[in-house]
Structures are given as C-alpha cells and as structure tokens.
Amino acid sequence: MGVFTVPNSVKGITPLVGQILVECEAHHSEGEFTELHLFYNRPTSRAVYAPVSQRLLPLDEDWRLKLAGLPWPTGNLPEVMGETTATMRALIREYLFHLSLPGMRRIPL
C-alpha cells in the first residue's frame, strides 16, 4: 500500500504519475502488485468537491468488455508490430498516464 503527495500545480502531475508507474512496476516485478486505486476530489460547483474513487488495475474482463464496446475514433485501426507483451505493457502505461491528466476524457473502469 502506498500514498503519494498531491502536487501543488499542474506541472507536478507528470512527475507524480511517473513515480506511481515506477512504484507499480517495482511491485509487479516482485510479484506483490494486486490493485491500483485512484482517489481524488472532483469539483461539482464553484467551491464544492465530491470524492471520487476509481480502480485502475487490474485490467479485468469487465474493463476489457467496456473498453471493447467503445467506438474507434478513426477509420485506421492500430496494428501491433514486434513483441506483443511489451507493446501491451506500453499501451497500458500510456492509458494510465492519460487517465491521470486533468481534462482528459475518462474511460470508465
């Protein structure tokens, strides 16, 4: 279990996400990693915030089915070249990184 300090500015988000991903990778390589949850406060009005929690990992069958049901944004489907496991790990890292950025479209998990 780990807790990370919330950054004081938008510039601090990218280093924080990098730190979280490094920690996740370290725990995963030691066989300790089980789940990753994100907790934050979402503004609901000018000065009111509502607590939000979102499970990011593991990527289970429910997540896969919800994601598979979303329409692809272009007519060009992606192709995986090279080693598929490394490619999938990189895509998941990018997915988690973009989930953490403010203003990004959230895909429900």
N, CA and C atoms as an extended XYZ file, in Angstrom:
327
Properties=species:S:1:pos:R:3:atomname:S:1:resname:S:1:resid:I:1 pbc="F F F"
N         0.856       -1.165        0.000 N   MET     1
C         0.000        0.000        0.000 CA  MET     1
C         0.903        1.228        0.000 C   MET     1
N         0.501        2.233       -0.748 N   GLY     2
C         1.281        3.454       -0.802 CA  GLY     2
C         0.385        4.658       -0.953 C   GLY     2
N         0.886        5.783       -0.472 N   VAL     3
C         0.178        7.050       -0.583 CA  VAL     3
C         1.159        8.046       -1.179 C   VAL     3
N         0.702        8.853       -2.111 N   PHE     4
C         1.560        9.818       -2.778 CA  PHE     4
C         1.056       11.226       -2.495 C   PHE     4
N         1.978       12.159       -2.383 N   THR     5
C         1.641       13.548       -2.117 CA  THR     5
C         1.034       14.180       -3.362 C   THR     5
N        -0.048       14.888       -3.186 N   VAL     6
C        -0.718       15.573       -4.293 CA  VAL     6
C         0.137       16.761       -4.716 C   VAL     6
N         0.372       16.927       -6.020 N   PRO     7
C         1.184       18.068       -6.465 CA  PRO     7
C         0.474       19.394       -6.236 C   PRO     7
N         1.276       20.454       -6.086 N   ASN     8
C         0.742       21.791       -5.854 CA  ASN     8
C         0.363       22.522       -7.137 C   ASN     8
N         0.796       21.977       -8.280 N   SER     9
C         0.492       22.627       -9.552 CA  SER     9
C         0.339       21.568      -10.636 C   SER     9
N        -0.151       22.001      -11.793 N   VAL    10
C        -0.322       21.097      -12.927 CA  VAL    10
C         1.033       20.528      -13.360 C   VAL    10
N         2.103       21.324      -13.235 N   LYS    11
C         3.434       20.864      -13.626 CA  LYS    11
C         3.897       19.656      -12.809 C   LYS    11
N         3.346       19.490      -11.635 N   GLY    12
C         3.748       18.372      -10.782 CA  GLY    12
C         3.032       17.070      -11.090 C   GLY    12
N         2.041       17.086      -11.970 N   ILE    13
C         1.258       15.878      -12.255 CA  ILE    13
C         2.088       14.839      -13.004 C   ILE    13
N         2.790       15.255      -14.047 N   THR    14
C         3.555       14.304      -14.843 CA  THR    14
C         4.627       13.592      -14.008 C   THR    14
N         5.428       14.302      -13.199 N   PRO    15
C         6.394       13.579      -12.361 CA  PRO    15
C         5.727       12.632      -11.361 C   PRO    15
N         4.583       13.028      -10.824 N   LEU    16
C         3.868       12.159       -9.888 CA  LEU    16
C         3.409       10.881      -10.572 C   LEU    16
N         2.829       11.013      -11.754 N   VAL    17
C         2.380        9.829      -12.486 CA  VAL    17
C         3.567        8.933      -12.808 C   VAL    17
N         4.681        9.518      -13.196 N   GLY    18
C         5.891        8.732      -13.447 CA  GLY    18
C         6.333        7.973      -12.213 C   GLY    18
N         6.302        8.630      -11.068 N   GLN    19
C         6.675        7.990       -9.805 CA  GLN    19
C         5.729        6.830       -9.478 C   GLN    19
N         4.449        7.037       -9.685 N   ILE    20
C         3.466        5.982       -9.422 CA  ILE    20
C         3.708        4.789      -10.344 C   ILE    20
N         3.964        5.045      -11.619 N   LEU    21
C         4.211        3.960      -12.560 CA  LEU    21
C         5.479        3.184      -12.225 C   LEU    21
N         6.524        3.888      -11.771 N   VAL    22
C         7.759        3.211      -11.352 CA  VAL    22
C         7.490        2.317      -10.149 C   VAL    22
N         6.724        2.829       -9.177 N   GLU    23
C         6.363        2.029       -7.996 CA  GLU    23
C         5.547        0.805       -8.399 C   GLU    23
N         4.585        0.996       -9.274 N   CYS    24
C         3.757       -0.130       -9.726 CA  CYS    24
C         4.605       -1.196      -10.402 C   CYS    24
N         5.505       -0.769      -11.258 N   GLU    25
C         6.379       -1.711      -11.967 CA  GLU    25
C         7.270       -2.464      -10.992 C   GLU    25
N         7.790       -1.762       -9.983 N   ALA    26
C         8.644       -2.419       -8.993 CA  ALA    26
C         7.867       -3.478       -8.214 C   ALA    26
N         6.651       -3.150       -7.794 N   HIS    27
C         5.833       -4.119       -7.058 CA  HIS    27
C         5.427       -5.293       -7.949 C   HIS    27
N         5.120       -4.986       -9.203 N   HIS    28
C         4.719       -6.040      -10.133 CA  HIS    28
C         5.869       -7.022      -10.368 C   HIS    28
N         7.071       -6.505      -10.542 N   SER    29
C         8.217       -7.378      -10.806 CA  SER    29
C         8.559       -8.248       -9.598 C   SER    29
N         8.163       -7.812       -8.406 N   GLU    30
C         8.382       -8.605       -7.197 CA  GLU    30
C         7.199       -9.515       -6.889 C   GLU    30
N         6.182       -9.490       -7.749 N   GLY    31
C         5.010      -10.330       -7.556 CA  GLY    31
C         4.075       -9.838       -6.466 C   GLY    31
N         4.206       -8.580       -6.033 N   GLU    32
C         3.403       -8.036       -4.941 CA  GLU    32
C         2.188       -7.251       -5.402 C   GLU    32
N         2.159       -6.868       -6.650 N   PHE    33
C         1.139       -5.947       -7.138 CA  PHE    33
C        -0.206       -6.638       -7.270 C   PHE    33
N        -1.245       -6.032       -6.720 N   THR    34
C        -2.581       -6.597       -6.868 CA  THR    34
C        -3.556       -5.590       -7.468 C   THR    34
N        -3.741       -4.443       -6.842 N   GLU    35
C        -4.699       -3.450       -7.332 CA  GLU    35
C        -4.132       -2.042       -7.217 C   GLU    35
N        -4.598       -1.173       -8.107 N   LEU    36
C        -4.243        0.237       -8.064 CA  LEU    36
C        -5.543        1.030       -8.090 C   LEU    36
N        -5.744        1.873       -7.064 N   HIS    37
C        -6.942        2.707       -6.955 CA  HIS    37
C        -6.538        4.175       -6.961 C   HIS    37
N        -7.350        4.994       -7.588 N   LEU    38
C        -7.141        6.431       -7.630 CA  LEU    38
C        -8.268        7.087       -6.845 C   LEU    38
N        -7.918        7.924       -5.879 N   PHE    39
C        -8.888        8.675       -5.084 CA  PHE    39
C        -8.591       10.158       -5.264 C   PHE    39
N        -9.618       10.925       -5.551 N   TYR    40
C        -9.433       12.364       -5.722 CA  TYR    40
C       -10.756       13.067       -5.495 C   TYR    40
N       -10.709       14.394       -5.476 N   ASN    41
C       -11.910       15.208       -5.311 CA  ASN    41
C       -12.210       15.896       -6.634 C   ASN    41
N       -13.427       15.704       -7.142 N   ARG    42
C       -13.853       16.304       -8.398 CA  ARG    42
C       -14.737       17.505       -8.091 C   ARG    42
N       -14.445       18.657       -8.705 N   PRO    43
C       -15.303       19.821       -8.469 CA  PRO    43
C       -16.702       19.574       -9.027 C   PRO    43
N       -17.718       19.905       -8.228 N   THR    44
C       -19.099       19.769       -8.679 CA  THR    44
C       -19.739       21.129       -8.909 C   THR    44
N       -19.210       22.137       -8.247 N   SER    45
C       -19.633       23.517       -8.466 CA  SER    45
C       -18.448       24.394       -8.087 C   SER    45
N       -18.684       25.649       -7.978 N   ARG    46
C       -17.598       26.603       -7.773 CA  ARG    46
C       -16.694       26.278       -6.583 C   ARG    46
N       -17.268       25.944       -5.453 N   ALA    47
C       -16.457       25.685       -4.261 CA  ALA    47
C       -16.771       24.345       -3.606 C   ALA    47
N       -17.483       23.494       -4.321 N   VAL    48
C       -17.875       22.208       -3.748 CA  VAL    48
C       -17.195       21.083       -4.521 C   VAL    48
N       -16.668       20.110       -3.781 N   TYR    49
C       -15.997       18.973       -4.382 CA  TYR    49
C       -16.651       17.691       -3.894 C   TYR    49
N       -16.637       16.678       -4.739 N   ALA    50
C       -17.178       15.371       -4.371 CA  ALA    50
C       -16.069       14.343       -4.463 C   ALA    50
N       -15.961       13.470       -3.472 N   PRO    51
C       -14.922       12.436       -3.532 CA  PRO    51
C       -15.219       11.427       -4.643 C   PRO    51
N       -14.165       10.993       -5.318 N   VAL    52
C       -14.283       10.028       -6.403 CA  VAL    52
C       -13.233        8.949       -6.190 C   VAL    52
N       -13.590        7.722       -6.448 N   SER    53
C       -12.608        6.638       -6.433 CA  SER    53
C       -12.743        5.863       -7.731 C   SER    53
N       -11.615        5.403       -8.231 N   GLN    54
C       -11.603        4.677       -9.490 CA  GLN    54
C       -10.535        3.590       -9.403 C   GLN    54
N       -10.929        2.365       -9.687 N   ARG    55
C        -9.945        1.279       -9.721 CA  ARG    55
C        -9.290        1.289      -11.089 C   ARG    55
N        -7.964        1.411      -11.116 N   LEU    56
C        -7.232        1.444      -12.373 CA  LEU    56
C        -6.723        0.069      -12.774 C   LEU    56
N        -6.237       -0.692      -11.826 N   LEU    57
C        -5.711       -2.029      -12.089 CA  LEU    57
C        -6.227       -2.986      -11.046 C   LEU    57
N        -6.413       -4.234      -11.308 N   PRO    58
C        -6.054       -4.927      -12.554 CA  PRO    58
C        -7.070       -4.662      -13.660 C   PRO    58
N        -6.616       -4.841      -14.854 N   LEU    59
C        -7.485       -4.711      -16.016 CA  LEU    59
C        -8.172       -6.061      -16.187 C   LEU    59
N        -9.412       -6.146      -15.732 N   ASP    60
C       -10.118       -7.425      -15.742 CA  ASP    60
C       -11.070       -7.526      -16.928 C   ASP    60
N       -11.847       -8.591      -16.964 N   GLU    61
C       -12.750       -8.841      -18.080 CA  GLU    61
C       -13.830       -7.764      -18.214 C   GLU    61
N       -14.365       -7.274      -17.082 N   ASP    62
C       -15.374       -6.209      -17.150 CA  ASP    62
C       -14.797       -4.969      -17.824 C   ASP    62
N       -13.588       -4.588      -17.434 N   TRP    63
C       -12.921       -3.427      -18.038 CA  TRP    63
C       -12.730       -3.646      -19.528 C   TRP    63
N       -12.252       -4.835      -19.910 N   ARG    64
C       -11.992       -5.131      -21.310 CA  ARG    64
C       -13.270       -5.037      -22.132 C   ARG    64
N       -14.370       -5.559      -21.595 N   LEU    65
C       -15.637       -5.522      -22.331 CA  LEU    65
C       -16.152       -4.092      -22.497 C   LEU    65
N       -16.047       -3.266      -21.442 N   LYS    66
C       -16.474       -1.864      -21.552 CA  LYS    66
C       -15.634       -1.123      -22.583 C   LYS    66
N       -14.324       -1.348      -22.538 N   LEU    67
C       -13.428       -0.679      -23.476 CA  LEU    67
C       -13.671       -1.159      -24.901 C   LEU    67
N       -13.895       -2.452      -25.078 N   ALA    68
C       -14.139       -3.010      -26.409 CA  ALA    68
C       -15.438       -2.471      -27.014 C   ALA    68
N       -16.372       -2.048      -26.171 N   GLY    69
C       -17.637       -1.518      -26.658 CA  GLY    69
C       -17.575       -0.087      -27.141 C   GLY    69
N       -16.473        0.609      -26.860 N   LEU    70
C       -16.341        1.998      -27.305 CA  LEU    70
C       -15.984        2.050      -28.785 C   LEU    70
N       -16.535        3.012      -29.524 N   PRO    71
C       -16.197        3.108      -30.949 CA  PRO    71
C       -14.754        3.593      -31.144 C   PRO    71
N       -14.091        3.087      -32.180 N   TRP    72
C       -12.736        3.534      -32.500 CA  TRP    72
C       -12.836        4.928      -33.122 C   TRP    72
N       -11.979        5.883      -32.699 N   PRO    73
C       -12.151        7.282      -33.120 CA  PRO    73
C       -11.819        7.584      -34.585 C   PRO    73
N       -11.118        6.694      -35.264 N   THR    74
C       -10.775        6.948      -36.670 CA  THR    74
C       -11.065        5.696      -37.492 C   THR    74
N       -10.913        5.807      -38.806 N   GLY    75
C       -11.082        4.650      -39.680 CA  GLY    75
C        -9.838        3.783      -39.762 C   GLY    75
N        -8.746        4.225      -39.153 N   ASN    76
C        -7.481        3.493      -39.206 CA  ASN    76
C        -7.296        2.676      -37.938 C   ASN    76
N        -7.432        1.379      -38.063 N   LEU    77
C        -7.254        0.518      -36.891 CA  LEU    77
C        -5.769        0.326      -36.604 C   LEU    77
N        -5.399        0.233      -35.325 N   PRO    78
C        -3.984        0.065      -34.974 CA  PRO    78
C        -3.507       -1.349      -35.284 C   PRO    78
N        -2.202       -1.464      -35.479 N   GLU    79
C        -1.567       -2.764      -35.680 CA  GLU    79
C        -0.439       -2.891      -34.678 C   GLU    79
N        -0.285       -4.080      -34.125 N   VAL    80
C         0.802       -4.337      -33.184 CA  VAL    80
C         1.959       -4.939      -33.965 C   VAL    80
N         3.112       -4.283      -33.860 N   MET    81
C         4.309       -4.786      -34.523 CA  MET    81
C         5.329       -5.126      -33.448 C   MET    81
N         6.035       -6.189      -33.638 N   GLY    82
C         7.039       -6.584      -32.657 CA  GLY    82
C         6.434       -7.464      -31.578 C   GLY    82
N         7.062       -7.445      -30.438 N   GLU    83
C         6.684       -8.307      -29.323 CA  GLU    83
C         5.412       -7.786      -28.665 C   GLU    83
N         4.342       -8.569      -28.652 N   THR    84
C         3.031       -8.090      -28.224 CA  THR    84
C         2.953       -7.793      -26.731 C   THR    84
N         3.647       -8.535      -25.891 N   THR    85
C         3.582       -8.281      -24.444 CA  THR    85
C         4.174       -6.924      -24.106 C   THR    85
N         5.323       -6.600      -24.670 N   ALA    86
C         5.951       -5.299      -24.421 CA  ALA    86
C         5.071       -4.169      -24.948 C   ALA    86
N         4.453       -4.383      -26.108 N   THR    87
C         3.569       -3.364      -26.675 CA  THR    87
C         2.357       -3.146      -25.778 C   THR    87
N         1.755       -4.225      -25.295 N   MET    88
C         0.589       -4.111      -24.422 CA  MET    88
C         0.943       -3.391      -23.126 C   MET    88
N         2.095       -3.694      -22.544 N   ARG    89
C         2.520       -3.028      -21.310 CA  ARG    89
C         2.692       -1.524      -21.560 C   ARG    89
N         3.275       -1.167      -22.697 N   ALA    90
C         3.474        0.249      -23.022 CA  ALA    90
C         2.127        0.943      -23.223 C   ALA    90
N         1.194        0.290      -23.897 N   LEU    91
C        -0.125        0.888      -24.108 CA  LEU    91
C        -0.865        1.084      -22.785 C   LEU    91
N        -0.760        0.132      -21.885 N   ILE    92
C        -1.411        0.253      -20.582 CA  ILE    92
C        -0.783        1.387      -19.780 C   ILE    92
N         0.552        1.510      -19.816 N   ARG    93
C         1.213        2.626      -19.121 CA  ARG    93
C         0.699        3.960      -19.643 C   ARG    93
N         0.589        4.094      -20.959 N   GLU    94
C         0.082        5.334      -21.549 CA  GLU    94
C        -1.368        5.574      -21.171 C   GLU    94
N        -2.165        4.533      -21.159 N   TYR    95
C        -3.571        4.637      -20.764 CA  TYR    95
C        -3.678        5.174      -19.338 C   TYR    95
N        -2.905        4.600      -18.428 N   LEU    96
C        -2.933        5.047      -17.035 CA  LEU    96
C        -2.421        6.473      -16.906 C   LEU    96
N        -1.394        6.823      -17.670 N   PHE    97
C        -0.853        8.179      -17.640 CA  PHE    97
C        -1.922        9.178      -18.071 C   PHE    97
N        -2.611        8.895      -19.155 N   HIS    98
C        -3.621        9.829      -19.654 CA  HIS    98
C        -4.837        9.910      -18.750 C   HIS    98
N        -5.150        8.839      -18.036 N   LEU    99
C        -6.255        8.903      -17.068 CA  LEU    99
C        -5.975        9.921      -15.976 C   LEU    99
N        -4.703       10.107      -15.658 N   SER   100
C        -4.352       10.974      -14.540 CA  SER   100
C        -4.291       12.451      -14.921 C   SER   100
N        -4.286       12.774      -16.205 N   LEU   101
C        -4.157       14.166      -16.627 CA  LEU   101
C        -5.496       14.893      -16.517 C   LEU   101
N        -5.470       16.132      -15.995 N   PRO   102
C        -6.726       16.888      -15.890 CA  PRO   102
C        -7.286       17.191      -17.276 C   PRO   102
N        -8.604       17.134      -17.373 N   GLY   103
C        -9.264       17.491      -18.620 CA  GLY   103
C        -9.299       16.382      -19.652 C   GLY   103
N        -8.673       15.244      -19.390 N   MET   104
C        -8.685       14.158      -20.353 CA  MET   104
C       -10.017       13.417      -20.257 C   MET   104
N       -10.461       12.873      -21.360 N   ARG   105
C       -11.707       12.099      -21.376 CA  ARG   105
C       -11.491       10.851      -20.535 C   ARG   105
N       -12.364       10.619      -19.616 N   ARG   106
C       -12.261        9.464      -18.729 CA  ARG   106
C       -12.992        8.272      -19.335 C   ARG   106
N       -12.324        7.146      -19.398 N   ILE   107
C       -12.953        5.913      -19.825 CA  ILE   107
C       -13.295        5.144      -18.561 C   ILE   107
N       -14.540        4.805      -18.338 N   PRO   108
C       -14.927        4.147      -17.086 CA  PRO   108
C       -14.273        2.792      -16.959 C   PRO   108
N       -13.797        2.512      -15.763 N   LEU   109
C       -13.200        1.198      -15.482 CA  LEU   109
C       -14.167        0.363      -14.698 C   LEU   109
